[in-house]
Amino acid sequence: MAELGKLESAVMDVLWRADEPVLVRDVLEALTTDRALAYTTILTVLDNLHRKGWAVREKDGKAYRYRPAGTREEITARALRQVIETSTHPDLVLLHFARSASDRELHILKQVLHERESGT
């Protein structure tokens, strides 16, 4: 989650651990940090995560309840897609990534390519 700051990552961890959408105060209570955090700080972080597409919010009275916009893996893949698409040379980025992939990662990529080619 390189796109996120330390506090944003910690807030996302809280959202991913939650069984249901949470209020700002729920996130504040669940965070374990080495410094005291203000309610408004967490509210700002959640608003930023919503704006970036990492969190979804729904109105609950005067407040919002927040939940992740997808699983950790889905959102990470979306961020990777954005990095590739915003590069001036996406083909070279993908080429360098493929060359640096582990044997396990290459195996998974080959499986997906095979599935796409066979239409399954």
C-alpha positions as CSV (number, residue, x, y, z in Angstrom):
1,M,0.0,0.0,0.0
2,A,2.7,2.4,-1.0
3,E,0.2,4.9,-2.2
4,L,-1.0,5.4,1.4
5,G,0.7,7.0,4.3
6,K,1.3,5.3,7.7
7,L,-1.9,6.5,9.3
8,E,-4.0,5.9,6.2
9,S,-2.7,2.3,6.1
10,A,-3.5,1.8,9.8
11,V,-7.1,3.1,9.2
12,M,-7.5,0.8,6.2
13,D,-6.4,-2.1,8.4
14,V,-9.2,-1.2,10.9
15,L,-11.7,-1.1,8.1
16,W,-10.6,-4.5,6.7
17,R,-10.9,-6.0,10.2
18,A,-14.4,-4.6,10.8
19,D,-17.3,-6.9,10.3
20,E,-19.6,-4.0,9.3
21,P,-19.3,-0.4,8.3
22,V,-17.8,1.7,11.1
23,L,-18.1,5.3,12.5
24,V,-15.2,7.6,12.8
25,R,-15.2,7.1,16.6
26,D,-15.1,3.3,16.1
27,V,-11.9,3.7,14.0
28,L,-10.4,6.0,16.5
29,E,-11.0,3.5,19.3
30,A,-9.6,0.6,17.3
31,L,-6.4,2.4,16.3
32,T,-3.3,1.6,18.3
33,T,-0.7,4.3,17.8
34,D,2.1,5.8,19.8
35,R,0.4,9.2,19.9
36,A,-3.0,10.5,20.8
37,L,-5.1,11.2,17.7
38,A,-8.0,13.6,17.4
39,Y,-11.4,12.7,16.1
40,T,-11.0,15.3,13.3
41,T,-7.7,13.7,12.2
42,I,-9.4,10.4,11.7
43,L,-12.3,12.1,10.0
44,T,-9.9,13.8,7.6
45,V,-8.1,10.5,6.9
46,L,-11.4,8.7,6.2
47,D,-12.6,11.5,3.9
48,N,-9.2,11.3,2.0
49,L,-9.5,7.5,1.7
50,H,-13.1,7.9,0.4
51,R,-11.9,10.5,-2.1
52,K,-9.0,8.2,-3.2
53,G,-11.5,5.3,-3.8
54,W,-10.1,3.2,-1.0
55,A,-13.2,3.5,1.3
56,V,-16.9,3.8,0.8
57,R,-19.2,5.7,3.1
58,E,-22.9,5.7,3.7
59,K,-24.9,8.2,5.7
60,D,-26.1,7.1,9.1
61,G,-28.0,10.0,10.7
62,K,-25.6,13.0,10.8
63,A,-22.6,10.8,10.5
64,Y,-21.1,8.5,8.0
65,R,-20.2,4.8,8.3
66,Y,-17.1,3.7,6.4
67,R,-16.1,0.4,4.9
68,P,-13.3,-0.7,2.5
69,A,-14.1,-0.3,-1.2
70,G,-12.9,-3.8,-1.7
71,T,-10.6,-6.5,-0.3
72,R,-7.0,-5.7,0.4
73,E,-6.1,-7.7,-2.7
74,E,-8.7,-6.0,-5.0
75,I,-7.6,-2.5,-3.9
76,T,-3.9,-3.3,-4.2
77,A,-4.5,-4.7,-7.7
78,R,-6.5,-1.5,-8.6
79,A,-3.5,0.6,-7.3
80,L,-1.1,-1.5,-9.4
81,R,-3.4,-1.0,-12.5
82,Q,-3.4,2.8,-11.8
83,V,0.5,2.8,-11.6
84,I,0.7,1.0,-14.9
85,E,-1.9,3.2,-16.7
86,T,-0.4,6.5,-15.5
87,S,3.1,5.6,-16.5
88,T,4.5,7.3,-19.6
89,H,5.6,3.8,-20.8
90,P,3.2,1.2,-19.4
91,D,4.6,-1.5,-21.6
92,L,8.0,-1.1,-20.1
93,V,6.7,-1.0,-16.6
94,L,4.9,-4.3,-17.2
95,L,8.0,-5.7,-18.8
96,H,10.2,-4.8,-15.8
97,F,7.6,-6.2,-13.5
98,A,7.4,-9.5,-15.3
99,R,11.2,-9.8,-15.4
100,S,11.3,-9.3,-11.6
101,A,8.5,-11.7,-10.8
102,S,9.1,-14.8,-8.7
103,D,8.6,-18.3,-10.1
104,R,5.4,-18.5,-8.2
105,E,4.1,-15.2,-9.6
106,L,5.1,-16.2,-13.1
107,H,3.1,-19.5,-12.6
108,I,0.0,-17.5,-11.6
109,L,0.4,-15.1,-14.5
110,K,0.7,-18.1,-16.9
111,Q,-2.4,-19.7,-15.4
112,V,-4.4,-16.5,-15.9
113,L,-3.1,-16.1,-19.5
114,H,-4.1,-19.7,-20.2
115,E,-7.6,-19.0,-18.8
116,R,-8.0,-15.9,-20.9
117,E,-6.8,-17.7,-24.1
118,S,-9.2,-20.6,-23.5
119,G,-12.1,-18.4,-22.6
120,T,-12.7,-19.9,-19.1
